Amino acid sequence: MNIAYLKDLDALYVELSPENPAHAWEAHPGIVLNMSEDGRVIGIEIEHASQQSDLRGLRIGNFPGQVVIVDGQTH
């Protein structure tokens, strides 16, 4: 599983499987599910992510060790 925050798009993407989606479905306004050919959810995109949740606590990176905080601070 991979998680990416695309700051320029203000979108949070959770990749559940690294395959290319066959189609996408907007399950709720701003929540897009990427689907495999056989109907499995392989990715979740949250549009306008910073408006949906407080992303200051979002950590992206390998654990334990260095992580990058979305607000630009490195710990």
MDTraj code that builds the backbone (N, CA, C; nanometers):
import mdtraj as md
import numpy as np

residues = "MET ASN ILE ALA TYR LEU LYS ASP LEU ASP ALA LEU TYR VAL GLU LEU SER PRO GLU ASN PRO ALA HIS ALA TRP GLU ALA HIS PRO GLY ILE VAL LEU ASN MET SER GLU ASP GLY ARG VAL ILE GLY ILE GLU ILE GLU HIS ALA SER GLN GLN SER ASP LEU ARG GLY LEU ARG ILE GLY ASN PHE PRO GLY GLN VAL VAL ILE VAL ASP GLY GLN THR HIS".split()
xyz = np.array([
    [0.0851, -0.1166, 0.0000],
    [0.0000, 0.0000, 0.0000],
    [0.0900, 0.1234, 0.0000],
    [0.0522, 0.2218, -0.0789],
    [0.1219, 0.3492, -0.0844],
    [0.0222, 0.4610, -0.0607],
    [0.0712, 0.5668, 0.0033],
    [-0.0104, 0.6853, 0.0256],
    [0.0678, 0.8050, -0.0261],
    [0.0024, 0.8885, -0.1055],
    [0.0678, 1.0077, -0.1589],
    [-0.0239, 1.1275, -0.1409],
    [0.0356, 1.2391, -0.1032],
    [-0.0388, 1.3644, -0.0989],
    [0.0141, 1.4516, -0.2113],
    [-0.0736, 1.4865, -0.3043],
    [-0.0378, 1.5694, -0.4178],
    [-0.0772, 1.7125, -0.3840],
    [0.0212, 1.7872, -0.3307],
    [-0.0071, 1.9195, -0.2766],
    [-0.0648, 2.0137, -0.3820],
    [-0.0109, 2.0095, -0.5050],
    [-0.0599, 2.0984, -0.6103],
    [-0.2068, 2.0752, -0.6424],
    [-0.2524, 1.9509, -0.6285],
    [-0.3916, 1.9166, -0.6557],
    [-0.4758, 1.9109, -0.5289],
    [-0.4106, 1.9196, -0.4141],
    [-0.4750, 1.9016, -0.2841],
    [-0.5547, 1.7710, -0.2826],
    [-0.4853, 1.6641, -0.3245],
    [-0.5495, 1.5324, -0.3308],
    [-0.4649, 1.4311, -0.2547],
    [-0.5317, 1.3465, -0.1801],
    [-0.4671, 1.2372, -0.1083],
    [-0.5035, 1.1089, -0.1809],
    [-0.4012, 1.0294, -0.2165],
    [-0.4269, 0.9061, -0.2894],
    [-0.3748, 0.7878, -0.2100],
    [-0.4608, 0.6909, -0.1878],
    [-0.4246, 0.5664, -0.1204],
    [-0.4262, 0.4569, -0.2263],
    [-0.3070, 0.4059, -0.2578],
    [-0.2949, 0.2985, -0.3566],
    [-0.2968, 0.1654, -0.2827],
    [-0.3989, 0.0864, -0.3073],
    [-0.4123, -0.0434, -0.2424],
    [-0.3438, -0.1532, -0.3222],
    [-0.3367, -0.1343, -0.4550],
    [-0.2718, -0.2294, -0.5442],
    [-0.2082, -0.1499, -0.6576],
    [-0.0866, -0.1855, -0.7006],
    [-0.0153, -0.1052, -0.8001],
    [-0.0612, -0.1243, -0.9452],
    [-0.1758, -0.1833, -0.9675],
    [-0.2221, -0.2051, -1.1049],
    [-0.2954, -0.0832, -1.1595],
    [-0.3042, -0.0753, -1.2907],
    [-0.3756, 0.0349, -1.3553],
    [-0.5258, 0.0136, -1.3412],
    [-0.5994, 0.1197, -1.3055],
    [-0.7439, 0.1037, -1.2895],
    [-0.8147, 0.0854, -1.4236],
    [-0.9171, 0.0037, -1.4226],
    [-1.0007, -0.0163, -1.5411],
    [-1.1064, 0.0935, -1.5497],
    [-1.1527, 0.1423, -1.4345],
    [-1.2499, 0.2504, -1.4310],
    [-1.2504, 0.3136, -1.2913],
    [-1.3142, 0.4280, -1.2825],
    [-1.3238, 0.4995, -1.1549],
    [-1.4710, 0.5264, -1.1254],
    [-1.5005, 0.5361, -0.9979],
    [-1.6377, 0.5599, -0.9538],
    [-1.6336, 0.6638, -0.8429],
    [-1.7086, 0.7707, -0.8567],
    [-1.7171, 0.8721, -0.7525],
    [-1.8208, 0.8253, -0.6509],
    [-1.7725, 0.7664, -0.5436],
    [-1.8592, 0.7073, -0.4417],
    [-1.9332, 0.8134, -0.3606],
    [-1.8725, 0.9300, -0.3501],
    [-1.9267, 1.0414, -0.2739],
    [-1.8601, 1.1644, -0.3335],
    [-1.9226, 1.2808, -0.3306],
    [-1.8550, 1.3976, -0.3881],
    [-1.7137, 1.4150, -0.3296],
    [-1.6147, 1.4119, -0.4183],
    [-1.4758, 1.4285, -0.3764],
    [-1.4049, 1.3005, -0.3369],
    [-1.4743, 1.1880, -0.3381],
    [-1.4152, 1.0579, -0.3054],
    [-1.4275, 0.9682, -0.4282],
    [-1.3127, 0.9385, -0.4905],
    [-1.3118, 0.8591, -0.6128],
    [-1.2444, 0.7253, -0.5848],
    [-1.3142, 0.6182, -0.6207],
    [-1.2590, 0.4837, -0.6069],
    [-1.2106, 0.4364, -0.7429],
    [-1.0838, 0.3968, -0.7506],
    [-1.0307, 0.3359, -0.8717],
    [-1.0531, 0.1866, -0.8608],
    [-1.1082, 0.1297, -0.9679],
    [-1.1503, -0.0096, -0.9653],
    [-1.0715, -0.0921, -1.0668],
    [-1.0481, -0.2183, -1.0327],
    [-0.9858, -0.3128, -1.1253],
    [-1.0920, -0.3643, -1.2219],
    [-1.0470, -0.4370, -1.3209],
    [-1.1389, -0.4955, -1.4191],
    [-1.2414, -0.5872, -1.3519],
    [-1.1975, -0.6587, -1.2456],
    [-1.2884, -0.7517, -1.1776],
    [-1.3639, -0.6893, -1.0597],
    [-1.3597, -0.5549, -1.0489],
    [-1.4417, -0.4858, -0.9497],
    [-1.3788, -0.4609, -0.8146],
    [-1.2506, -0.4922, -0.7993],
    [-1.1832, -0.4655, -0.6717],
    [-1.1430, -0.3185, -0.6632],
    [-1.1498, -0.2605, -0.5433],
    [-1.0999, -0.1251, -0.5206],
    [-0.9478, -0.1333, -0.5129],
    [-0.8790, -0.0607, -0.6014],
    [-0.7330, -0.0636, -0.6021],
    [-0.6729, 0.0712, -0.5633],
    [-0.7568, 0.1736, -0.5509],
    [-0.7089, 0.3038, -0.5090],
    [-0.8230, 0.3927, -0.4653],
    [-0.7915, 0.4843, -0.3748],
    [-0.8903, 0.5785, -0.3234],
    [-0.8309, 0.7179, -0.3334],
    [-0.9003, 0.8076, -0.4016],
    [-0.8553, 0.9459, -0.4125],
    [-0.9504, 1.0347, -0.3343],
    [-0.8938, 1.1196, -0.2502],
    [-0.9724, 1.2155, -0.1734],
    [-0.9361, 1.3537, -0.2259],
    [-1.0294, 1.4145, -0.2981],
    [-1.0087, 1.5472, -0.3539],
    [-1.0290, 1.6521, -0.2452],
    [-0.9613, 1.7654, -0.2579],
    [-0.9695, 1.8744, -0.1595],
    [-0.9386, 1.8204, -0.0197],
    [-0.8343, 1.7410, -0.0109],
    [-0.8017, 1.6685, 0.1121],
    [-0.7799, 1.7608, 0.2318],
    [-0.7159, 1.8750, 0.2104],
    [-0.6887, 1.9637, 0.3242],
    [-0.8169, 2.0272, 0.3778],
    [-0.9219, 2.0274, 0.2977],
    [-1.0506, 2.0786, 0.3438],
    [-1.1323, 1.9702, 0.4130],
    [-1.0968, 1.8442, 0.3885],
    [-1.1686, 1.7308, 0.4456],
    [-1.1137, 1.6908, 0.5825],
    [-0.9832, 1.7169, 0.6022],
    [-0.9178, 1.6694, 0.7239],
    [-0.7970, 1.7565, 0.7556],
    [-0.7527, 1.7517, 0.8773],
    [-0.6318, 1.8220, 0.9193],
    [-0.5118, 1.7361, 0.8793],
    [-0.4384, 1.7777, 0.7775],
    [-0.3276, 1.6982, 0.7252],
    [-0.1949, 1.7249, 0.7953],
    [-0.1932, 1.8114, 0.8962],
    [-0.0666, 1.8411, 0.9642],
    [-0.0051, 1.7176, 1.0285],
    [-0.0873, 1.6196, 1.0636],
    [-0.0360, 1.4984, 1.1261],
    [-0.0069, 1.3866, 1.0285],
    [-0.0308, 1.4098, 0.8995],
    [-0.0060, 1.3072, 0.7989],
    [0.1433, 1.2879, 0.7808],
    [0.1884, 1.1662, 0.7982],
    [0.3303, 1.1351, 0.7816],
    [0.3453, 1.0404, 0.6644],
    [0.4398, 1.0735, 0.5775],
    [0.4654, 0.9920, 0.4604],
    [0.6115, 0.9500, 0.4645],
    [0.6386, 0.8219, 0.4549],
    [0.7762, 0.7747, 0.4550],
    [0.7859, 0.6380, 0.5177],
    [0.9081, 0.5924, 0.5346],
    [0.9332, 0.4625, 0.5962],
    [0.9319, 0.4755, 0.7478],
    [0.8804, 0.3771, 0.8159],
    [0.8759, 0.3761, 0.9618],
    [0.9585, 0.2605, 1.0117],
    [1.0312, 0.2641, 1.1201],
    [1.0714, 0.3894, 1.1856],
    [1.1784, 0.4579, 1.1025],
    [1.2107, 0.5776, 1.1389],
    [1.3114, 0.6535, 1.0668],
    [1.2559, 0.7872, 1.0266],
    [1.3179, 0.8448, 0.9272],
    [1.2781, 0.9774, 0.8844],
    [1.1416, 0.9740, 0.8162],
    [1.0588, 1.0674, 0.8526],
    [0.9298, 1.0835, 0.7881],
    [0.9165, 1.2282, 0.7452],
    [0.8363, 1.2547, 0.6474],
    [0.8127, 1.3901, 0.6011],
    [0.6706, 1.4286, 0.6377],
    [0.6583, 1.5388, 0.7088],
    [0.5280, 1.5909, 0.7481],
    [0.4784, 1.6802, 0.6350],
    [0.3517, 1.6755, 0.6046],
    [0.2956, 1.7497, 0.4927],
    [0.3234, 1.8983, 0.5033],
    [0.3297, 1.9526, 0.6250],
    [0.3521, 2.0967, 0.6384],
    [0.4960, 2.1352, 0.6069],
    [0.5769, 2.0407, 0.5620],
    [0.7120, 2.0710, 0.5175],
    [0.8198, 2.0431, 0.6195],
    [0.7841, 2.0125, 0.7426],
    [0.8839, 1.9838, 0.8453],
    [0.9288, 1.8379, 0.8320],
    [1.0575, 1.8155, 0.8511],
    [1.1105, 1.6802, 0.8476],
    [1.1510, 1.6405, 0.9879],
    [1.1119, 1.5202, 1.0282],
    [1.1455, 1.4705, 1.1628],
    [1.2143, 1.3367, 1.1516],
])
top = md.Topology()
chain = top.add_chain()
for i, resn in enumerate(residues, 1):
    res = top.add_residue(resn, chain, resSeq=i)
    for name in ("N", "CA", "C"):
        top.add_atom(name, md.element.get_by_symbol(name[0]), res)
traj = md.Trajectory(xyz[None], top)
